[in-house]
């Protein structure tokens, strides 16, 4: 496991994202299973991905404000202090 900055953590979360076409509603649902409750939707895949970036950033922000430790995503953790940050 390695510690990464904000941008890299979001990019890593996007790599494990799942997208599902909801044929009943006619939208694309985008979610990151390792970030519980982090999901969004849109009419098209591209917009769902853009919305998911915002959802991930909001999910992280709220979690940090609540004092939660961010989960490991695909072998990386979000660095929350400089002494833990390694490149």
PyMOL Python script that loads the backbone (N, CA, C, O; Angstrom):
from pymol import cmd

cmd.read_pdbstr("""\
ATOM      1  N   UNK A   1       0.848  -1.174   0.000  1.00  0.00           N
ATOM      2  CA  UNK A   1       0.000   0.000   0.000  1.00  0.00           C
ATOM      3  C   UNK A   1       0.895   1.239   0.000  1.00  0.00           C
ATOM      4  O   UNK A   1       1.966   1.256   0.607  1.00  0.00           O
ATOM      5  N   UNK A   2       0.427   2.271  -0.697  1.00  0.00           N
ATOM      6  CA  UNK A   2       1.161   3.529  -0.703  1.00  0.00           C
ATOM      7  C   UNK A   2       0.188   4.679  -0.517  1.00  0.00           C
ATOM      8  O   UNK A   2      -0.996   4.571  -0.835  1.00  0.00           O
ATOM      9  N   UNK A   3       0.709   5.779   0.002  1.00  0.00           N
ATOM     10  CA  UNK A   3      -0.095   6.976   0.217  1.00  0.00           C
ATOM     11  C   UNK A   3       0.045   7.902  -0.978  1.00  0.00           C
ATOM     12  O   UNK A   3       1.137   8.093  -1.513  1.00  0.00           O
ATOM     13  N   UNK A   4      -1.090   8.479  -1.391  1.00  0.00           N
ATOM     14  CA  UNK A   4      -1.104   9.358  -2.553  1.00  0.00           C
ATOM     15  C   UNK A   4      -1.872  10.630  -2.220  1.00  0.00           C
ATOM     16  O   UNK A   4      -2.573  10.709  -1.211  1.00  0.00           O
ATOM     17  N   UNK A   5      -1.723  11.617  -3.086  1.00  0.00           N
ATOM     18  CA  UNK A   5      -2.450  12.868  -2.936  1.00  0.00           C
ATOM     19  C   UNK A   5      -3.875  12.763  -3.467  1.00  0.00           C
ATOM     20  O   UNK A   5      -4.299  11.738  -4.000  1.00  0.00           O
ATOM     21  N   UNK A   6      -4.584  13.855  -3.301  1.00  0.00           N
ATOM     22  CA  UNK A   6      -6.005  13.942  -3.664  1.00  0.00           C
ATOM     23  C   UNK A   6      -6.255  13.494  -5.110  1.00  0.00           C
ATOM     24  O   UNK A   6      -7.075  12.610  -5.355  1.00  0.00           O
ATOM     25  N   UNK A   7      -5.555  14.099  -6.049  1.00  0.00           N
ATOM     26  CA  UNK A   7      -5.791  13.841  -7.468  1.00  0.00           C
ATOM     27  C   UNK A   7      -5.582  12.366  -7.808  1.00  0.00           C
ATOM     28  O   UNK A   7      -6.402  11.768  -8.504  1.00  0.00           O
ATOM     29  N   UNK A   8      -4.505  11.789  -7.326  1.00  0.00           N
ATOM     30  CA  UNK A   8      -4.212  10.379  -7.609  1.00  0.00           C
ATOM     31  C   UNK A   8      -5.249   9.459  -6.966  1.00  0.00           C
ATOM     32  O   UNK A   8      -5.618   8.439  -7.549  1.00  0.00           O
ATOM     33  N   UNK A   9      -5.718   9.811  -5.775  1.00  0.00           N
ATOM     34  CA  UNK A   9      -6.735   9.008  -5.095  1.00  0.00           C
ATOM     35  C   UNK A   9      -8.037   9.011  -5.900  1.00  0.00           C
ATOM     36  O   UNK A   9      -8.665   7.966  -6.071  1.00  0.00           O
ATOM     37  N   UNK A  10      -8.435  10.170  -6.387  1.00  0.00           N
ATOM     38  CA  UNK A  10      -9.658  10.262  -7.197  1.00  0.00           C
ATOM     39  C   UNK A  10      -9.495   9.454  -8.489  1.00  0.00           C
ATOM     40  O   UNK A  10     -10.405   8.726  -8.885  1.00  0.00           O
ATOM     41  N   UNK A  11      -8.332   9.584  -9.147  1.00  0.00           N
ATOM     42  CA  UNK A  11      -8.081   8.815 -10.377  1.00  0.00           C
ATOM     43  C   UNK A  11      -8.140   7.312 -10.118  1.00  0.00           C
ATOM     44  O   UNK A  11      -8.675   6.559 -10.932  1.00  0.00           O
ATOM     45  N   UNK A  12      -7.592   6.880  -8.991  1.00  0.00           N
ATOM     46  CA  UNK A  12      -7.615   5.463  -8.652  1.00  0.00           C
ATOM     47  C   UNK A  12      -9.039   4.992  -8.390  1.00  0.00           C
ATOM     48  O   UNK A  12      -9.418   3.893  -8.797  1.00  0.00           O
ATOM     49  N   UNK A  13      -9.825   5.817  -7.715  1.00  0.00           N
ATOM     50  CA  UNK A  13     -11.229   5.468  -7.466  1.00  0.00           C
ATOM     51  C   UNK A  13     -11.994   5.339  -8.781  1.00  0.00           C
ATOM     52  O   UNK A  13     -12.841   4.457  -8.921  1.00  0.00           O
ATOM     53  N   UNK A  14     -11.702   6.210  -9.741  1.00  0.00           N
ATOM     54  CA  UNK A  14     -12.369   6.126 -11.047  1.00  0.00           C
ATOM     55  C   UNK A  14     -12.022   4.828 -11.774  1.00  0.00           C
ATOM     56  O   UNK A  14     -12.835   4.309 -12.539  1.00  0.00           O
ATOM     57  N   UNK A  15     -10.824   4.304 -11.540  1.00  0.00           N
ATOM     58  CA  UNK A  15     -10.411   3.062 -12.201  1.00  0.00           C
ATOM     59  C   UNK A  15     -11.209   1.853 -11.718  1.00  0.00           C
ATOM     60  O   UNK A  15     -11.323   0.862 -12.440  1.00  0.00           O
ATOM     61  N   UNK A  16     -11.757   1.922 -10.515  1.00  0.00           N
ATOM     62  CA  UNK A  16     -12.538   0.795  -9.998  1.00  0.00           C
ATOM     63  C   UNK A  16     -14.042   1.081 -10.044  1.00  0.00           C
ATOM     64  O   UNK A  16     -14.843   0.321  -9.500  1.00  0.00           O
ATOM     65  N   UNK A  17     -14.411   2.176 -10.695  1.00  0.00           N
ATOM     66  CA  UNK A  17     -15.821   2.540 -10.806  1.00  0.00           C
ATOM     67  C   UNK A  17     -16.574   1.530 -11.663  1.00  0.00           C
ATOM     68  O   UNK A  17     -16.010   0.880 -12.543  1.00  0.00           O
ATOM     69  N   UNK A  18     -17.855   1.424 -11.377  1.00  0.00           N
ATOM     70  CA  UNK A  18     -18.743   0.558 -12.151  1.00  0.00           C
ATOM     71  C   UNK A  18     -19.848   1.413 -12.753  1.00  0.00           C
ATOM     72  O   UNK A  18     -20.336   2.356 -12.132  1.00  0.00           O
ATOM     73  N   UNK A  19     -20.228   1.065 -13.966  1.00  0.00           N
ATOM     74  CA  UNK A  19     -21.271   1.792 -14.682  1.00  0.00           C
ATOM     75  C   UNK A  19     -22.321   0.798 -15.142  1.00  0.00           C
ATOM     76  O   UNK A  19     -22.001  -0.254 -15.696  1.00  0.00           O
ATOM     77  N   UNK A  20     -23.594   1.148 -14.902  1.00  0.00           N
ATOM     78  CA  UNK A  20     -24.682   0.273 -15.302  1.00  0.00           C
ATOM     79  C   UNK A  20     -25.744   1.089 -16.021  1.00  0.00           C
ATOM     80  O   UNK A  20     -26.143   2.160 -15.564  1.00  0.00           O
ATOM     81  N   UNK A  21     -26.184   0.573 -17.135  1.00  0.00           N
ATOM     82  CA  UNK A  21     -27.263   1.228 -17.883  1.00  0.00           C
ATOM     83  C   UNK A  21     -28.591   0.779 -17.293  1.00  0.00           C
ATOM     84  O   UNK A  21     -28.888  -0.416 -17.274  1.00  0.00           O
ATOM     85  N   UNK A  22     -29.381   1.712 -16.819  1.00  0.00           N
ATOM     86  CA  UNK A  22     -30.710   1.414 -16.296  1.00  0.00           C
ATOM     87  C   UNK A  22     -31.707   1.609 -17.422  1.00  0.00           C
ATOM     88  O   UNK A  22     -32.050   2.740 -17.767  1.00  0.00           O
ATOM     89  N   UNK A  23     -32.169   0.513 -17.993  1.00  0.00           N
ATOM     90  CA  UNK A  23     -33.055   0.596 -19.157  1.00  0.00           C
ATOM     91  C   UNK A  23     -34.454   1.080 -18.793  1.00  0.00           C
ATOM     92  O   UNK A  23     -35.138   1.659 -19.637  1.00  0.00           O
ATOM     93  N   UNK A  24     -34.890   0.857 -17.567  1.00  0.00           N
ATOM     94  CA  UNK A  24     -36.223   1.303 -17.160  1.00  0.00           C
ATOM     95  C   UNK A  24     -36.296   2.828 -17.070  1.00  0.00           C
ATOM     96  O   UNK A  24     -37.256   3.444 -17.535  1.00  0.00           O
ATOM     97  N   UNK A  25     -35.284   3.415 -16.476  1.00  0.00           N
ATOM     98  CA  UNK A  25     -35.264   4.864 -16.293  1.00  0.00           C
ATOM     99  C   UNK A  25     -34.577   5.561 -17.468  1.00  0.00           C
ATOM    100  O   UNK A  25     -34.855   6.725 -17.759  1.00  0.00           O
ATOM    101  N   UNK A  26     -33.684   4.842 -18.137  1.00  0.00           N
ATOM    102  CA  UNK A  26     -32.980   5.409 -19.275  1.00  0.00           C
ATOM    103  C   UNK A  26     -31.781   6.251 -18.885  1.00  0.00           C
ATOM    104  O   UNK A  26     -31.517   7.292 -19.488  1.00  0.00           O
ATOM    105  N   UNK A  27     -31.053   5.791 -17.868  1.00  0.00           N
ATOM    106  CA  UNK A  27     -29.885   6.545 -17.436  1.00  0.00           C
ATOM    107  C   UNK A  27     -28.725   5.591 -17.180  1.00  0.00           C
ATOM    108  O   UNK A  27     -28.888   4.372 -17.142  1.00  0.00           O
ATOM    109  N   UNK A  28     -27.552   6.185 -17.006  1.00  0.00           N
ATOM    110  CA  UNK A  28     -26.359   5.429 -16.640  1.00  0.00           C
ATOM    111  C   UNK A  28     -26.088   5.707 -15.164  1.00  0.00           C
ATOM    112  O   UNK A  28     -25.972   6.862 -14.754  1.00  0.00           O
ATOM    113  N   UNK A  29     -25.988   4.648 -14.374  1.00  0.00           N
ATOM    114  CA  UNK A  29     -25.671   4.766 -12.954  1.00  0.00           C
ATOM    115  C   UNK A  29     -24.181   4.501 -12.802  1.00  0.00           C
ATOM    116  O   UNK A  29     -23.670   3.496 -13.296  1.00  0.00           O
ATOM    117  N   UNK A  30     -23.485   5.404 -12.117  1.00  0.00           N
ATOM    118  CA  UNK A  30     -22.051   5.277 -11.889  1.00  0.00           C
ATOM    119  C   UNK A  30     -21.800   5.198 -10.390  1.00  0.00           C
ATOM    120  O   UNK A  30     -22.363   5.969  -9.612  1.00  0.00           O
ATOM    121  N   UNK A  31     -20.935   4.243  -9.988  1.00  0.00           N
ATOM    122  CA  UNK A  31     -20.666   4.073  -8.560  1.00  0.00           C
ATOM    123  C   UNK A  31     -19.257   3.578  -8.330  1.00  0.00           C
ATOM    124  O   UNK A  31     -18.630   2.997  -9.216  1.00  0.00           O
ATOM    125  N   UNK A  32     -18.765   3.820  -7.117  1.00  0.00           N
ATOM    126  CA  UNK A  32     -17.475   3.297  -6.682  1.00  0.00           C
ATOM    127  C   UNK A  32     -17.768   2.393  -5.486  1.00  0.00           C
ATOM    128  O   UNK A  32     -17.971   2.886  -4.376  1.00  0.00           O
ATOM    129  N   UNK A  33     -17.792   1.076  -5.698  1.00  0.00           N
ATOM    130  CA  UNK A  33     -18.196   0.157  -4.636  1.00  0.00           C
ATOM    131  C   UNK A  33     -17.373   0.250  -3.350  1.00  0.00           C
ATOM    132  O   UNK A  33     -17.904   0.003  -2.267  1.00  0.00           O
ATOM    133  N   UNK A  34     -16.091   0.600  -3.446  1.00  0.00           N
ATOM    134  CA  UNK A  34     -15.252   0.681  -2.242  1.00  0.00           C
ATOM    135  C   UNK A  34     -15.489   1.956  -1.445  1.00  0.00           C
ATOM    136  O   UNK A  34     -14.964   2.108  -0.342  1.00  0.00           O
ATOM    137  N   UNK A  35     -16.281   2.876  -2.000  1.00  0.00           N
ATOM    138  CA  UNK A  35     -16.674   4.096  -1.298  1.00  0.00           C
ATOM    139  C   UNK A  35     -18.181   4.016  -1.074  1.00  0.00           C
ATOM    140  O   UNK A  35     -18.947   4.492  -1.913  1.00  0.00           O
ATOM    141  N   UNK A  36     -18.624   3.429   0.031  1.00  0.00           N
ATOM    142  CA  UNK A  36     -20.049   3.179   0.260  1.00  0.00           C
ATOM    143  C   UNK A  36     -20.918   4.419   0.084  1.00  0.00           C
ATOM    144  O   UNK A  36     -20.669   5.460   0.692  1.00  0.00           O
ATOM    145  N   UNK A  37     -21.935   4.293  -0.753  1.00  0.00           N
ATOM    146  CA  UNK A  37     -22.854   5.389  -0.992  1.00  0.00           C
ATOM    147  C   UNK A  37     -22.396   6.392  -2.023  1.00  0.00           C
ATOM    148  O   UNK A  37     -23.096   7.369  -2.285  1.00  0.00           O
ATOM    149  N   UNK A  38     -21.234   6.174  -2.614  1.00  0.00           N
ATOM    150  CA  UNK A  38     -20.718   7.097  -3.623  1.00  0.00           C
ATOM    151  C   UNK A  38     -21.229   6.674  -4.992  1.00  0.00           C
ATOM    152  O   UNK A  38     -20.676   5.777  -5.629  1.00  0.00           O
ATOM    153  N   UNK A  39     -22.297   7.337  -5.434  1.00  0.00           N
ATOM    154  CA  UNK A  39     -22.877   7.007  -6.731  1.00  0.00           C
ATOM    155  C   UNK A  39     -23.599   8.214  -7.296  1.00  0.00           C
ATOM    156  O   UNK A  39     -23.916   9.169  -6.587  1.00  0.00           O
ATOM    157  N   UNK A  40     -23.847   8.141  -8.582  1.00  0.00           N
ATOM    158  CA  UNK A  40     -24.552   9.218  -9.269  1.00  0.00           C
ATOM    159  C   UNK A  40     -25.159   8.643 -10.541  1.00  0.00           C
ATOM    160  O   UNK A  40     -25.043   7.446 -10.804  1.00  0.00           O
ATOM    161  N   UNK A  41     -25.799   9.489 -11.321  1.00  0.00           N
ATOM    162  CA  UNK A  41     -26.397   9.041 -12.581  1.00  0.00           C
ATOM    163  C   UNK A  41     -26.462  10.187 -13.575  1.00  0.00           C
ATOM    164  O   UNK A  41     -26.352  11.359 -13.213  1.00  0.00           O
ATOM    165  N   UNK A  42     -26.641   9.822 -14.829  1.00  0.00           N
ATOM    166  CA  UNK A  42     -26.792  10.813 -15.904  1.00  0.00           C
ATOM    167  C   UNK A  42     -27.362  10.114 -17.127  1.00  0.00           C
ATOM    168  O   UNK A  42     -27.487   8.890 -17.152  1.00  0.00           O
ATOM    169  N   UNK A  43     -27.708  10.901 -18.144  1.00  0.00           N
ATOM    170  CA  UNK A  43     -28.269  10.335 -19.370  1.00  0.00           C
ATOM    171  C   UNK A  43     -27.233   9.585 -20.197  1.00  0.00           C
ATOM    172  O   UNK A  43     -27.561   8.588 -20.840  1.00  0.00           O
ATOM    173  N   UNK A  44     -25.998  10.047 -20.189  1.00  0.00           N
ATOM    174  CA  UNK A  44     -24.932   9.466 -21.006  1.00  0.00           C
ATOM    175  C   UNK A  44     -23.753   9.066 -20.129  1.00  0.00           C
ATOM    176  O   UNK A  44     -23.582   9.594 -19.030  1.00  0.00           O
ATOM    177  N   UNK A  45     -22.935   8.125 -20.620  1.00  0.00           N
ATOM    178  CA  UNK A  45     -21.777   7.640 -19.890  1.00  0.00           C
ATOM    179  C   UNK A  45     -20.828   8.774 -19.521  1.00  0.00           C
ATOM    180  O   UNK A  45     -20.395   8.865 -18.373  1.00  0.00           O
ATOM    181  N   UNK A  46     -20.498   9.639 -20.479  1.00  0.00           N
ATOM    182  CA  UNK A  46     -19.531  10.708 -20.246  1.00  0.00           C
ATOM    183  C   UNK A  46     -19.985  11.631 -19.115  1.00  0.00           C
ATOM    184  O   UNK A  46     -19.189  12.018 -18.260  1.00  0.00           O
ATOM    185  N   UNK A  47     -21.261  11.973 -19.120  1.00  0.00           N
ATOM    186  CA  UNK A  47     -21.800  12.850 -18.069  1.00  0.00           C
ATOM    187  C   UNK A  47     -21.832  12.117 -16.732  1.00  0.00           C
ATOM    188  O   UNK A  47     -21.567  12.722 -15.694  1.00  0.00           O
ATOM    189  N   UNK A  48     -22.152  10.829 -16.741  1.00  0.00           N
ATOM    190  CA  UNK A  48     -22.145  10.044 -15.500  1.00  0.00           C
ATOM    191  C   UNK A  48     -20.740  10.006 -14.907  1.00  0.00           C
ATOM    192  O   UNK A  48     -20.580  10.096 -13.690  1.00  0.00           O
ATOM    193  N   UNK A  49     -19.727   9.874 -15.753  1.00  0.00           N
ATOM    194  CA  UNK A  49     -18.337   9.870 -15.280  1.00  0.00           C
ATOM    195  C   UNK A  49     -17.969  11.231 -14.706  1.00  0.00           C
ATOM    196  O   UNK A  49     -17.347  11.300 -13.647  1.00  0.00           O
ATOM    197  N   UNK A  50     -18.339  12.312 -15.380  1.00  0.00           N
ATOM    198  CA  UNK A  50     -18.080  13.654 -14.853  1.00  0.00           C
ATOM    199  C   UNK A  50     -18.775  13.853 -13.502  1.00  0.00           C
ATOM    200  O   UNK A  50     -18.186  14.388 -12.562  1.00  0.00           O
ATOM    201  N   UNK A  51     -20.026  13.417 -13.421  1.00  0.00           N
ATOM    202  CA  UNK A  51     -20.765  13.518 -12.162  1.00  0.00           C
ATOM    203  C   UNK A  51     -20.099  12.675 -11.069  1.00  0.00           C
ATOM    204  O   UNK A  51     -20.083  13.064  -9.901  1.00  0.00           O
ATOM    205  N   UNK A  52     -19.550  11.522 -11.456  1.00  0.00           N
ATOM    206  CA  UNK A  52     -18.918  10.644 -10.482  1.00  0.00           C
ATOM    207  C   UNK A  52     -17.652  11.279  -9.906  1.00  0.00           C
ATOM    208  O   UNK A  52     -17.350  11.096  -8.727  1.00  0.00           O
ATOM    209  N   UNK A  53     -16.925  12.010 -10.715  1.00  0.00           N
ATOM    210  CA  UNK A  53     -15.749  12.727 -10.198  1.00  0.00           C
ATOM    211  C   UNK A  53     -16.184  13.678  -9.087  1.00  0.00           C
ATOM    212  O   UNK A  53     -15.562  13.723  -8.025  1.00  0.00           O
ATOM    213  N   UNK A  54     -17.247  14.435  -9.329  1.00  0.00           N
ATOM    214  CA  UNK A  54     -17.769  15.351  -8.309  1.00  0.00           C
ATOM    215  C   UNK A  54     -18.237  14.580  -7.076  1.00  0.00           C
ATOM    216  O   UNK A  54     -17.992  15.004  -5.947  1.00  0.00           O
ATOM    217  N   UNK A  55     -18.906  13.454  -7.291  1.00  0.00           N
ATOM    218  CA  UNK A  55     -19.409  12.649  -6.173  1.00  0.00           C
ATOM    219  C   UNK A  55     -18.267  12.096  -5.324  1.00  0.00           C
ATOM    220  O   UNK A  55     -18.354  12.088  -4.096  1.00  0.00           O
ATOM    221  N   UNK A  56     -17.200  11.635  -5.970  1.00  0.00           N
ATOM    222  CA  UNK A  56     -16.037  11.123  -5.242  1.00  0.00           C
ATOM    223  C   UNK A  56     -15.415  12.238  -4.403  1.00  0.00           C
ATOM    224  O   UNK A  56     -15.112  12.037  -3.227  1.00  0.00           O
ATOM    225  N   UNK A  57     -15.227  13.402  -5.003  1.00  0.00           N
ATOM    226  CA  UNK A  57     -14.626  14.522  -4.280  1.00  0.00           C
ATOM    227  C   UNK A  57     -15.489  14.940  -3.093  1.00  0.00           C
ATOM    228  O   UNK A  57     -14.963  15.229  -2.018  1.00  0.00           O
ATOM    229  N   UNK A  58     -16.791  14.973  -3.275  1.00  0.00           N
ATOM    230  CA  UNK A  58     -17.695  15.313  -2.174  1.00  0.00           C
ATOM    231  C   UNK A  58     -17.658  14.232  -1.098  1.00  0.00           C
ATOM    232  O   UNK A  58     -17.647  14.543   0.093  1.00  0.00           O
ATOM    233  N   UNK A  59     -17.638  12.971  -1.506  1.00  0.00           N
ATOM    234  CA  UNK A  59     -17.584  11.848  -0.571  1.00  0.00           C
ATOM    235  C   UNK A  59     -16.334  11.952   0.304  1.00  0.00           C
ATOM    236  O   UNK A  59     -16.406  11.777   1.521  1.00  0.00           O
ATOM    237  N   UNK A  60     -15.200  12.234  -0.315  1.00  0.00           N
ATOM    238  CA  UNK A  60     -13.944  12.383   0.425  1.00  0.00           C
ATOM    239  C   UNK A  60     -14.023  13.581   1.381  1.00  0.00           C
ATOM    240  O   UNK A  60     -13.662  13.468   2.552  1.00  0.00           O
ATOM    241  N   UNK A  61     -14.489  14.713   0.884  1.00  0.00           N
ATOM    242  CA  UNK A  61     -14.563  15.933   1.681  1.00  0.00           C
ATOM    243  C   UNK A  61     -15.417  15.727   2.928  1.00  0.00           C
ATOM    244  O   UNK A  61     -15.008  16.089   4.031  1.00  0.00           O
ATOM    245  N   UNK A  62     -16.589  15.153   2.756  1.00  0.00           N
ATOM    246  CA  UNK A  62     -17.482  14.924   3.897  1.00  0.00           C
ATOM    247  C   UNK A  62     -16.842  13.943   4.871  1.00  0.00           C
ATOM    248  O   UNK A  62     -16.888  14.153   6.083  1.00  0.00           O
ATOM    249  N   UNK A  63     -16.248  12.878   4.349  1.00  0.00           N
ATOM    250  CA  UNK A  63     -15.601  11.904   5.219  1.00  0.00           C
ATOM    251  C   UNK A  63     -14.484  12.513   6.043  1.00  0.00           C
ATOM    252  O   UNK A  63     -14.384  12.259   7.243  1.00  0.00           O
ATOM    253  N   UNK A  64     -13.649  13.310   5.411  1.00  0.00           N
ATOM    254  CA  UNK A  64     -12.550  13.952   6.129  1.00  0.00           C
ATOM    255  C   UNK A  64     -13.063  14.930   7.180  1.00  0.00           C
ATOM    256  O   UNK A  64     -12.524  15.004   8.285  1.00  0.00           O
ATOM    257  N   UNK A  65     -14.107  15.681   6.831  1.00  0.00           N
ATOM    258  CA  UNK A  65     -14.681  16.632   7.803  1.00  0.00           C
ATOM    259  C   UNK A  65     -15.267  15.919   9.004  1.00  0.00           C
ATOM    260  O   UNK A  65     -15.301  16.465  10.107  1.00  0.00           O
ATOM    261  N   UNK A  66     -15.735  14.677   8.781  1.00  0.00           N
ATOM    262  CA  UNK A  66     -16.304  13.889   9.870  1.00  0.00           C
ATOM    263  C   UNK A  66     -15.238  13.092  10.617  1.00  0.00           C
ATOM    264  O   UNK A  66     -15.549  12.369  11.564  1.00  0.00           O
ATOM    265  N   UNK A  67     -13.978  13.225  10.190  1.00  0.00           N
ATOM    266  CA  UNK A  67     -12.886  12.545  10.862  1.00  0.00           C
ATOM    267  C   UNK A  67     -12.710  11.087  10.476  1.00  0.00           C
ATOM    268  O   UNK A  67     -12.035  10.334  11.178  1.00  0.00           O
ATOM    269  N   UNK A  68     -13.308  10.687   9.370  1.00  0.00           N
ATOM    270  CA  UNK A  68     -13.206   9.299   8.926  1.00  0.00           C
ATOM    271  C   UNK A  68     -11.895   9.058   8.186  1.00  0.00           C
ATOM    272  O   UNK A  68     -11.377   9.945   7.508  1.00  0.00           O
ATOM    273  N   UNK A  69     -11.373   7.854   8.327  1.00  0.00           N
ATOM    274  CA  UNK A  69     -10.193   7.465   7.569  1.00  0.00           C
ATOM    275  C   UNK A  69     -10.662   6.994   6.194  1.00  0.00           C
ATOM    276  O   UNK A  69     -11.611   6.218   6.084  1.00  0.00           O
ATOM    277  N   UNK A  70     -10.001   7.462   5.169  1.00  0.00           N
ATOM    278  CA  UNK A  70     -10.385   7.084   3.823  1.00  0.00           C
ATOM    279  C   UNK A  70      -9.958   5.635   3.547  1.00  0.00           C
ATOM    280  O   UNK A  70      -8.861   5.225   3.927  1.00  0.00           O
ATOM    281  N   UNK A  71     -10.822   4.874   2.892  1.00  0.00           N
ATOM    282  CA  UNK A  71     -10.507   3.470   2.644  1.00  0.00           C
ATOM    283  C   UNK A  71      -9.395   3.299   1.609  1.00  0.00           C
ATOM    284  O   UNK A  71      -9.147   4.175   0.781  1.00  0.00           O
ATOM    285  N   UNK A  72      -8.753   2.172   1.683  1.00  0.00           N
ATOM    286  CA  UNK A  72      -7.758   1.816   0.673  1.00  0.00           C
ATOM    287  C   UNK A  72      -8.492   1.509  -0.623  1.00  0.00           C
ATOM    288  O   UNK A  72      -9.501   0.804  -0.628  1.00  0.00           O
ATOM    289  N   UNK A  73      -7.980   2.042  -1.709  1.00  0.00           N
ATOM    290  CA  UNK A  73      -8.569   1.813  -3.023  1.00  0.00           C
ATOM    291  C   UNK A  73      -7.472   1.293  -3.941  1.00  0.00           C
ATOM    292  O   UNK A  73      -6.537   2.017  -4.282  1.00  0.00           O
ATOM    293  N   UNK A  74      -7.594   0.054  -4.329  1.00  0.00           N
ATOM    294  CA  UNK A  74      -6.652  -0.534  -5.281  1.00  0.00           C
ATOM    295  C   UNK A  74      -5.187  -0.353  -4.861  1.00  0.00           C
ATOM    296  O   UNK A  74      -4.324  -0.060  -5.689  1.00  0.00           O
ATOM    297  N   UNK A  75      -4.926  -0.532  -3.566  1.00  0.00           N
ATOM    298  CA  UNK A  75      -3.554  -0.462  -3.075  1.00  0.00           C
ATOM    299  C   UNK A  75      -3.058   0.907  -2.675  1.00  0.00           C
ATOM    300  O   UNK A  75      -1.883   1.059  -2.339  1.00  0.00           O
ATOM    301  N   UNK A  76      -3.933   1.924  -2.702  1.00  0.00           N
ATOM    302  CA  UNK A  76      -3.514   3.261  -2.290  1.00  0.00           C
ATOM    303  C   UNK A  76      -4.447   3.816  -1.219  1.00  0.00           C
ATOM    304  O   UNK A  76      -5.621   3.456  -1.135  1.00  0.00           O
ATOM    305  N   UNK A  77      -3.888   4.697  -0.412  1.00  0.00           N
ATOM    306  CA  UNK A  77      -4.659   5.429   0.592  1.00  0.00           C
ATOM    307  C   UNK A  77      -4.402   6.919   0.396  1.00  0.00           C
ATOM    308  O   UNK A  77      -3.338   7.329  -0.066  1.00  0.00           O
ATOM    309  N   UNK A  78      -5.394   7.708   0.757  1.00  0.00           N
ATOM    310  CA  UNK A  78      -5.255   9.157   0.680  1.00  0.00           C
ATOM    311  C   UNK A  78      -4.365   9.638   1.811  1.00  0.00           C
ATOM    312  O   UNK A  78      -4.630   9.349   2.977  1.00  0.00           O
ATOM    313  N   UNK A  79      -3.318  10.366   1.476  1.00  0.00           N
ATOM    314  CA  UNK A  79      -2.439  10.956   2.485  1.00  0.00           C
ATOM    315  C   UNK A  79      -3.166  12.136   3.104  1.00  0.00           C
ATOM    316  O   UNK A  79      -3.640  13.027   2.399  1.00  0.00           O
ATOM    317  N   UNK A  80      -3.249  12.136   4.425  1.00  0.00           N
ATOM    318  CA  UNK A  80      -3.957  13.222   5.092  1.00  0.00           C
ATOM    319  C   UNK A  80      -3.039  14.099   5.923  1.00  0.00           C
ATOM    320  O   UNK A  80      -3.495  15.051   6.556  1.00  0.00           O
ATOM    321  N   UNK A  81      -1.750  13.789   5.928  1.00  0.00           N
ATOM    322  CA  UNK A  81      -0.770  14.649   6.587  1.00  0.00           C
ATOM    323  C   UNK A  81       0.563  14.514   5.856  1.00  0.00           C
ATOM    324  O   UNK A  81       0.860  13.458   5.297  1.00  0.00           O
ATOM    325  N   UNK A  82       1.344  15.545   5.857  1.00  0.00           N
ATOM    326  CA  UNK A  82       2.590  15.546   5.088  1.00  0.00           C
ATOM    327  C   UNK A  82       3.559  14.461   5.523  1.00  0.00           C
ATOM    328  O   UNK A  82       4.270  13.915   4.679  1.00  0.00           O
ATOM    329  N   UNK A  83       3.616  14.127   6.804  1.00  0.00           N
ATOM    330  CA  UNK A  83       4.569  13.126   7.246  1.00  0.00           C
ATOM    331  C   UNK A  83       4.232  11.732   6.717  1.00  0.00           C
ATOM    332  O   UNK A  83       5.091  10.849   6.737  1.00  0.00           O
ATOM    333  N   UNK A  84       3.021  11.517   6.252  1.00  0.00           N
ATOM    334  CA  UNK A  84       2.631  10.222   5.713  1.00  0.00           C
ATOM    335  C   UNK A  84       2.683  10.200   4.191  1.00  0.00           C
ATOM    336  O   UNK A  84       2.526   9.139   3.587  1.00  0.00           O
ATOM    337  N   UNK A  85       2.897  11.334   3.571  1.00  0.00           N
ATOM    338  CA  UNK A  85       2.855  11.416   2.110  1.00  0.00           C
ATOM    339  C   UNK A  85       4.163  10.942   1.512  1.00  0.00           C
ATOM    340  O   UNK A  85       5.228  11.469   1.834  1.00  0.00           O
ATOM    341  N   UNK A  86       4.083   9.951   0.644  1.00  0.00           N
ATOM    342  CA  UNK A  86       5.266   9.453  -0.070  1.00  0.00           C
ATOM    343  C   UNK A  86       4.975   9.429  -1.552  1.00  0.00           C
ATOM    344  O   UNK A  86       3.852   9.152  -1.973  1.00  0.00           O
ATOM    345  N   UNK A  87       5.972   9.713  -2.322  1.00  0.00           N
ATOM    346  CA  UNK A  87       5.797   9.733  -3.780  1.00  0.00           C
ATOM    347  C   UNK A  87       6.298   8.430  -4.367  1.00  0.00           C
ATOM    348  O   UNK A  87       6.243   8.238  -5.582  1.00  0.00           O
TER     349      UNK A  87
END
""", "prot")
cmd.dss("prot")
cmd.show_as("cartoon", "prot")
cmd.util.cbc("prot")
cmd.orient("prot")
